[in-house]
């Protein structure tokens, strides 16, 4: 284990490295916190995690990466493997496998709540479950299929539920099942 920064600590196992002040690696192997992280970053354990962002943390498991030049960045990856945050501020990956939040410039305040191969490139956006792609700002995308389901413009709330969506019911007989009345402000076309 190597720590070449002020007030930095490595508590356990082998081949962990810190080059950022006021940072810590608690357990694991081949975890790294590097400059320009500069200050206050944390890796809780696991294998081959990499933090290059200030006030950022990776809580557990392996091959997770945080890369950002912004100060402060406030990013977090909580659990599992191959998750990546690049060019982000206030970004969060709750867990899962092969999830990515990345923007061509700084992507701000976006989240992947979990599970598999989700992608966010819009600011203030959320993707959830599997192959959900929030490509635009202020978007929410939830997908339960094994194929990519993406936002097409900013401000969308998209659900692709293979078993249907129920509002006020747990029994779905179509893509959208509503228990109760629907009261639209106006119809843009004949609903029948």
C-alpha positions in Angstrom: 0.0 0.0 0.0 1.2 3.5 -0.9 0.0 6.9 0.4 1.8 10.0 -0.7 -0.8 12.6 0.4 -1.4 14.6 3.5 -3.9 13.1 6.0 -4.6 10.1 3.8 -5.2 6.6 5.1 -5.1 3.0 3.8 -6.5 0.6 6.3 -6.3 -2.8 4.6 -5.2 -5.4 2.2 -2.6 -4.9 -0.7 -1.6 -2.7 -3.6 -3.8 0.3 -2.8 -2.6 3.8 -3.6 -3.6 7.3 -2.6 -2.2 10.5 -4.2 -5.1 12.8 -2.9 -5.2 14.7 0.4 -7.7 13.8 3.1 -8.7 10.6 1.4 -9.1 7.0 2.5 -9.2 3.4 1.2 -10.6 1.1 3.8 -10.1 -2.4 2.3 -9.3 -4.2 -0.9 -6.7 -4.6 -3.6 -5.4 -2.4 -6.4 -7.7 0.6 -5.5 -6.5 4.0 -6.4 -7.4 7.6 -5.5 -5.3 10.0 -7.6 -4.9 13.7 -8.4 -6.9 15.7 -9.5 -9.1 14.2 -6.9 -7.1 16.4 -4.5 -9.3 16.1 -1.5 -11.8 14.1 0.5 -12.4 10.9 -1.6 -13.1 7.4 -0.4 -13.0 3.8 -1.5 -14.7 1.4 0.9 -13.3 -1.8 -0.5 -13.2 -4.3 -3.3 -10.9 -4.6 -6.3 -9.4 -2.3 -8.9 -11.6 0.8 -8.2 -10.3 4.2 -9.3 -11.3 7.7 -8.1 -10.2 10.8 -9.9 -12.7 13.3 -8.5 -12.9 15.4 -5.3 -15.5 14.6 -2.7 -16.2 11.3 -4.4 -16.7 7.8 -3.2 -16.9 4.2 -4.3 -18.4 2.1 -1.6 -17.9 -1.5 -2.7 -16.8 -4.1 -5.1 -14.7 -3.8 -8.2 -13.6 -2.2 -11.5 -15.6 0.9 -10.9 -14.2 4.3 -12.1 -14.9 8.0 -11.3 -13.1 10.4 -13.7 -13.8 14.1 -13.5 -11.8 17.3 -13.5 -14.5 19.4 -11.9 -14.0 20.7 -8.4 -15.8 19.8 -6.3 -17.4 16.8 -8.1 -19.5 15.0 -5.4 -19.9 11.7 -7.2 -20.7 8.2 -5.8 -20.8 4.6 -7.0 -22.3 2.4 -4.3 -22.1 -1.2 -5.4 -21.0 -3.9 -7.8 -18.8 -3.9 -11.0 -17.8 -2.0 -14.1 -19.7 1.2 -13.3 -18.3 4.5 -14.7 -18.8 8.2 -14.0 -17.0 10.5 -16.5 -17.3 14.3 -16.7 -19.9 14.4 -14.0 -20.9 16.5 -10.9 -23.3 15.3 -8.2 -23.8 12.0 -10.1 -24.9 8.7 -8.4 -24.9 5.0 -9.5 -26.7 3.0 -6.9 -25.5 -0.4 -8.0 -25.4 -2.9 -10.7 -23.2 -3.9 -13.6 -21.8 -1.9 -16.6 -23.7 1.4 -15.9 -22.3 4.7 -17.2 -23.0 8.4 -16.6 -21.0 10.5 -19.0 -21.3 13.7 -20.9 -19.3 15.5 -23.5 -19.1 18.4 -21.0 -20.0 18.2 -17.4 -23.2 16.2 -16.8 -24.8 17.5 -13.6 -27.0 15.8 -10.9 -27.9 12.6 -12.7 -28.5 9.1 -11.4 -28.6 5.4 -12.3 -30.6 3.7 -9.6 -29.5 0.2 -10.9 -29.2 -2.6 -12.4 -27.6 -3.5 -15.8 -26.2 -1.5 -18.8 -27.9 1.8 -18.2 -26.6 5.0 -19.6 -27.1 8.7 -18.8 -25.7 11.7 -20.7 -28.3 14.3 -19.7 -28.2 16.5 -16.7 -30.8 16.1 -14.0 -31.8 12.7 -15.5 -32.4 9.2 -14.1 -32.3 5.8 -15.7 -33.4 2.5 -14.0 -33.3 -1.2 -14.4 -31.8 -2.4 -17.7 -30.7 -0.8 -21.0 -32.4 2.5 -20.0 -30.7 5.4 -21.8 -31.5 8.9 -20.5 -29.7 10.8 -23.3 -31.3 14.2 -22.7 -31.6 16.7 -19.8 -34.4 16.3 -17.3 -35.4 12.8 -18.4 -36.5 9.7 -16.6 -36.2 6.3 -18.4 -37.2 2.9 -16.9 -36.9 -0.2 -19.0 -37.5 -3.9 -18.2 -36.6 -5.3 -21.6 -33.3 -6.7 -22.9 -33.0 -4.0 -25.6 -32.1 -0.3 -25.5 -34.9 2.1 -24.7 -33.9 5.8 -25.0 -35.1 9.3 -24.4 -35.6 11.2 -27.6 -35.8 14.8 -26.2 -35.4 16.7 -23.0 -38.0 16.5 -20.3 -39.4 13.0 -21.0 -40.8 10.5 -18.5 -40.5 7.1 -20.2 -41.5 3.6 -19.0 -41.1 0.5 -21.0 -42.4 -2.3 -18.8 -42.6 -5.7 -20.4 -45.6 -6.7 -18.2 -47.4 -3.3 -18.6 -47.9 -0.3 -16.3 -50.6 -0.3 -13.7 -52.0 2.9 -12.1 -54.1 2.1 -9.1 -54.0 -1.6 -9.9 -51.6 -4.6 -9.8 -53.3 -6.3 -12.6 -52.3 -5.1 -16.1 -54.2 -6.2 -19.2 -52.4 -3.8 -21.6 -49.3 -1.6 -21.8 -51.2 0.9 -19.5 -54.0 -0.2 -17.2 -55.7 2.5 -15.0 -58.1 1.7 -12.2 -60.3 4.8 -11.9 -61.1 7.6 -14.2 -58.8 9.5 -16.5 -59.5 13.2 -16.7 -57.3 14.9 -19.3 -57.2 18.7 -19.5 -58.0 18.4 -23.2 -57.8 15.7 -26.0 -55.6 16.4 -28.9 -57.4 13.7 -31.0 -60.2 11.2 -30.6 -59.1 8.8 -27.9 -61.1 5.9 -29.4 
